[in-house]
Amino acid sequence: MDKNINLHSLLDRNALPDMLATVNVGKMLEQSLQYLFNGELVQARHVCEKILLQNNNDPMALLTMGIIELQDGNCEQAINYLMCVLRTQPDNLAANFNLAKALLLAKQYPLAEKAYTKVLRIRPSMALAHLGLGQALGYTGRFQDALQNLEQALEQQDELSPNDIGVAWAHKGMVQGALEQPEAALLSFEKAIGYIPQLAYPYLGRAKVQYVLGHHDAAIQSAQQSIEIDPKNAAAHFLLGMFIGALHRHKDALQCFDQAVALAPEFADVYYERGRTYALMNEYGKAARDFMRALAISPNHVYYLHGLGNAFVAGKLYGSALKVFARAAELHPEYAYVTNMKTNLERQLSQ
């Protein structure tokens, strides 16, 4: 048996006959792989568990279980199985690649970066590894390195599925946006949408760069398209509220923020922006309540303290405002506005 067989590539049904002709697998493992290729994960897991009862160190069974758990979204279990394979076969390409993929999905980005780097040492120029590494590097803020890897993946499009190509373009757009290249990012998101129109996040990425470029109506439309595909994405409702609020449509913005709060009650920035919207509508009591909700989640955030202090001032609650600005000045002495407000309120209340 080729111990370094890349089982990820074997998920192509057309590769199955050649695979079974060249790899000496036991009958039960063959059956488990067949179930896996057919997407019958419950049956595949059941057969693999039987194999492991007979030999709990069987590397192919452990590898297959890792892929099954990964396909089923159980990243932690997948990582455990794949690490078992790598203890005895540290250069197993399939185990390393699927471990990197599991770590990326589990948002363990520094570990995913290391795992994808190892995959590329084993098999240089592997397009899927460059794609995964580009994603991991982007999430850790190493944007230039991320861009380089994503471009390397796209240079080998013949090795990628249409979905993978779309993902590469979408992440390239995200990185370009972070690098303050909005025109290039917009083109990348357009390409991504051409490949993966069924996914919500490229529309949301496009909305962000459209807004930066001053295309406000287009940004609103893109955000709405994202919500149509994924109505439970709190970030999309939040951004739509921001875009609409910038056009002074405050009541419409409040509806978006209300939806975002319902979906993500621990999303502090939503309370802050909803509070700012209430303040613009001269509803300072509601504004203060939202700023306090934001501070309950992030107690030392200077903008939240700033907003609450201003709401108290607007409501003529000067003593309460002084307490807030004094705390803000203590925590953030470099922020001139809060130190000036503290000084002004102290002078005003001393008269």
Sequence and secondary structure as in RCSB ss.txt:
>XXXX:A:sequence
MDKNINLHSLLDRNALPDMLATVNVGKMLEQSLQYLFNGELVQARHVCEKILLQNNNDPMALLTMGIIELQDGNC
EQAINYLMCVLRTQPDNLAANFNLAKALLLAKQYPLAEKAYTKVLRIRPSMALAHLGLGQALGYTGRFQDALQNL
EQALEQQDELSPNDIGVAWAHKGMVQGALEQPEAALLSFEKAIGYIPQLAYPYLGRAKVQYVLGHHDAAIQSAQQ
SIEIDPKNAAAHFLLGMFIGALHRHKDALQCFDQAVALAPEFADVYYERGRTYALMNEYGKAARDFMRALAISPN
HVYYLHGLGNAFVAGKLYGSALKVFARAAELHPEYAYVTNMKTNLERQLSQ
>XXXX:A:secstr
  TT  TTGGGSGGGHHHHHHHS   HHHHHHHHHHHTT HHHHHHHHHHHHHH TT HHHHHHHHHHHHHTT H
HHHHHHHHHHHHH TT HHHHHHHHHHHHHTT HHHHHHHHHHHHHHSTT HHHHHHHHHHHHHTT HHHHHHHH
HHHHTTGGGS HHHHHHHHHHHHHHHHHTT HHHHHHHHHHHHHH TT SHHHHHHHHHHHHTT HHHHHHHHHH
HHHH TT HHHHHHHHHHHHHTT HHHHHHHHHHHHHH TT HHHHHHHHHHHHHTT HHHHHHHHHHHHHHSTT
 HHHHHHHHHHHHHTT HHHHHHHHHHHHHH TT HHHHHHHHHHHHHHH 
